[in-house]
Amino acid sequence: MHDCVLCKLVEAKFTYMLKKILLVVAIGAVAGGATGYYLWNKERESNENRKPNLRIDAVVLAQEFAADEAKANEKYLNKIIEVSGTITETEKGQDGHMMIVLGNTDLSVQCAMGDTGVNLSKGQTVAVKGSCTGNGLMGVSLSDCYIVK
C-alpha cells in the first residue's frame, strides 16, 4: 500500500461513491419490493358487475382459437367475454371455486368461476362472462367467471 496523500484521497472518494451507489440500490430495492407487494395484494375488480365486450358460443370461440391462435388472441385475450354452451365437466377446486368446461369433447372452453356459491351440473346450458386468458392445455380459458342472469 502507498501512504501518499493522493492514494488516500482516491480511496476515500471511491469509498464515498461506493456507499452512495449501494444506498441508491438499497432504496430502489425497497421501493420495488413495496410496489410489488402492493400490486400483488391489490383488490382486483371482479367481472361480476362488468359488461362483456362481446358474446359468443363456446364451440365457436374454441374453433377460432384452433384455427388461428394469434388472431384469436388479438380479438379475445384479456377481454370480458360472455360465452354460452353446455357444461361437459364440473370440478370443485381446493379454494371452493368451481371449474366448468363448456363445449364438446373436441372443442371446449374452461371457465374458472369467481363465485363459490354457484351450483352447476353436467348437461346444463349456461352463459358465463369472464376474462379470456388464452388457449391452454384443456382449451380456451376464462377466469373470474360469473353466471349471466
Disulfide bonds with the S-S distance in Angstrom:
none
